[in-house]
Amino acid sequence: MELGLEGKNAIVTGGSLGIGAAITLTLAREGCNVAINYRRHDTEAKEIVGQIEAMGRRGLAIKADVQNYADAERMVQTVVDELGGLDIMVCNAGINWDGVIWKMTEEQWDTVINVNLKGYFNYNKTAALVFKDQKSGKIVNISSINGMRGKFAQTNYAASKGGEIALTKSLARELGKFNVNVNAVAPGMVMTEMAENIPPEFLTKAMDETALGRFATPEECADLVAFLCSDRARHITGEVIKIDGGQYM
């Protein structure tokens, strides 16, 4: 199914690894030029840009900390200047630092909230400034089913992901009159580098919860994101779409 994304310019935060890398490459295959940010993974970011360019698209890897609003402004302006505009913003960069709340430190709480929630504010706002003026644009925020249901030992992560959902719904209301779509995707367990560090007993429990009996791949999440970035989804906004194989229903 053609999505009509040829020639569109996109930013994917956290686009060098896991779900973010899959989203980046899927958008590029659908015809987008894609810029990704990275903080530490220089080698991986350069490899992704190489794959984008091998498809005949333009790729940019920009060192930018999602917690820093000035970095977000700089990245968006760089993309507008070098690629000629911005059409799609996918906020994906995130971390977890788990622990039950009576053992959780203030640093654990602040770090996860700053990356996962403030980082989304930074890039949603800077994209909104562009999209509002041009009266078009797509924003997709990668949340989690744990932002909808909560999760043991993840008060910081679940709070940040729930905040991303509230941010998505509020921004959809604010930007609707400017022809801008804002949606969230809420994966369940996805087999990424982050998931590989989860204790086996938690993976077993997640598998037992999942109706389809398997975890999602990053590429399956990326296909949903690409659809939401296309005009085939032009009448969808303010939605939180789970992609969890029936893990939470």
N, C-alpha and C positions, 0 to 999 in steps of 0.2 A: 504494500500500500504506500503510494507516494504521499509524503507529508508536506511537501511544498516548502521545505526549509532551505532550498538552494540559495546561496548567497547571503543568508542571515548571519549576523555576528553575535556570538554568545560568550558569556563568562560562566565558568564553572569553578566555584571555590572548592578547594580540596580536590582538584581534578587530576592529581598525579597517582592516586592509589585507590583501590577498592571500588566502591560504587561510583565515586567521582570519576575515576579513570574510565569506567565503562560508559558513563553518561557522556563524557568528553568524546570518546571514540564513536559512539552511536550518533551523536549530533554531527560529527564530522562526516560520517558515512552518509548521513541524510543531506549533506550539502553545506553545513555551517562552517564558518571560520570560528575557531574557538581559542579563547585565552583562559589559562588556568593560573591560579596563584599557588605558591608553595612557600614554606617557611624553612624546612630543613632538607627536603628530599630533592636536591638539585638534580641528581642523576636520573631519577624516575621522571621528573618533570621534563627534562630534555628528551628522554626516550618517548614520552607521550607526544611531544611536539613533533618529533621525527615521524611518528606514525600518522599524525594529522597531515603533515606536509606530503607524505607518501601517497595520500589519497587525493592530492591536488588542491588541498585547502590551505589556508593560512593558519598557523598556530603561534601562540605567544605563551611563554612561561614568565611570569612576573613574580618576583620575590615580594610578598606582602603578608603581613600578619593580620588575620581577620579581626583581631581584637582592636586594631588601631584604625580609627575613622579616617585619619589623614592618608593611610595606606590605601583604604578603599577608594577615596576620592582620586588619588593618584592613579590607581589601577583603571578605574572607569574612564578617566580622561585619556590615559594612554591608549586604551582600546578604541575609544572614539577617534582619536587622532590617527592611529596607525591602521585601523581597519575600516575607518570611514563611518562608524556609527555603532550603536548597540541595540539589539533587538530582543535578546534573551538573557535573563539572569537566573542561574541555578545555584542556590545556596546549599552546599553539601558539607563543607568542612566542619568536623566535629570531633570531640573526644569523649571518653568516659574515664572516670576515676572513682571506682566504686567503693562503698563501705556503708555499713549501717550507720544511722545518723548519730548514735551515741559515741561512735568512734570517728566520725567524719570531722576533718579539720576545716577551719575557715578557708585555708588555702585550697583544699579540695573543692569546696563549694564555689568559691570565687572563680577559680580557674575554669571549671566546667561551664558555669553561667556566662563568663566573659567570652569564651570561645563559641559556645553553642547558641547563645541567645544574643549577646551584644554583637557578635560577629554577623548574625543574620540581620540585625537592625542596621549595621553599617552598610551592608551591601544592598539590602532592600531599599534603604533611603537613597543611596547614591544612584541606584537604577531608577527609582521612582522619579527623581529629578529630571532624568533624561526622558523617560517614557511619558511623563505628564506633558512635557513640552511638545513632544513629537506626536502625541495622541495615539500611541501604539506601543505594545511591548508585552512580554510574557515573563512572569516571575514564578519559579517553582522552588519551594522550600522542602528539603528532605528532613522529615521529622522521624517519628518512630511510633509503633503501637504502644510503646511504654510511656509515651507522652499522653496517651488516651486512657490507660488503665493503671499506671503506676507499676513499679517493679521493686521487689525486695532488694535492699542495699544499693538502690539507685535514686535516692531522693533528689540529688543534684541533677543527674542526667534526665530523669523523668520530668522534673520541674522545667528544665531548659527546653525539652522537646514539647511539653505542653504549652510553654510560652511561645514557641515557634508557631504552633497551631493558632493561638490567639492572635499573634502578629499577622499571620496569613489572612485570617477572616476579617480583621480590622482593616488591613491594607486593601483587601478586595473591595470593601465598601468605599474606601476613600478614592480608589483609582478607577472604579468602574465607569464613571462618566467620562474618563479620558481614554476609553477603549483599551484598557490594560487588564489582562487576566492574571490573577494571583491565586495559586493553588499549592497544596501541600501533598506530598507523598509520604505515607507512613509504612515503611517496611516492618516485617517481623524479623525473624532471624535470617540473615543473609551470610553466606559463606565468604567472608572477607578476611584480610589479615587481622582485623580486630577480633573477629569471631574465633580465630585460631587460638587466641589466648584465654578463652573462656573455659573454666573448669569443666571436665567431661560430664559431671552430674547435672550441670545447668543446661548443657547442650542436649542431654537425654530428656530432661524435663520439657525443653522447648520442642523437641521432636514429638514427644507424646501429645503436646497441645495442638500440633499442626494436622489439620484434617487431611491434607494431601499427602502426608507422610514423607515430606522432603522439605529442605530449606530452599529459599529463592537463590538464584544466581544474580550477581551484579548486573548482568546483561538484561535480565527480565525487568529489573527496576529501571534500567536505562530506557528500555522500550516504552514504558509508561511515561517517563519524563519527556521523551521526544514527542509522544503524542500530545501531551499537555502544552508543549511549546509550539505546536502547529495550529493552523487555522481550522483544522478538523475539530479542535476543542474550543472554538471561539466563543461558545455559549456556556462554557464551564468556568466558574470562578467562585472563590471562597470555599472550595471543597477540600476535604481531607480524604484521600483515596488510599485505603489500605492495600498493601501487596504482601500478604502474609500466609497464603496457603490455608487460610482458615485457622490461624493460630489464635486470633482474638475475635470472637464473634458471639 
